[in-house]
Amino acid sequence: MITYILNVILCSAVFIIAYKLLLENAKMHTFNRFYLLSSLLVSFIIPSITFTASSLHPISNVLLIDSPILEKTNINQIINPENTINYTSRILVIVYIVIATILLFR
């Protein structure tokens, strides 16, 4: 979670530096407001994006479960114990976006 927060701060800093260098003295007030609000939202979304190199798992990491019910239907169920997803950061981002949207329309 700390790395996520640090990444959000880093993204926000990049957007603020770009604003200070390029848009601070511009007379486009509506665009400046839009840029500041959208850069805040984007700086929370960018750190939550992850890329994976491959989706193939070695056969040693896959656990095959044989049960009498599965044997009757000739279906083997594959369970991968390493695929656990932490939803805490995603839930916090969604809550933040909902609150920011409500305050934006208010």
Buried (B, 14 or more C-beta within 10 A) or exposed (E): EEEBEEBBEEBBEEBBEEBEEEEEEEEEEEEBEEBEEEBBBEBBEBBEEEEEEEEEEEEEEEEEEEEEEEEEEEEEEEEEEEEEEEEEBEEBBEEEEEEBEEEEEE
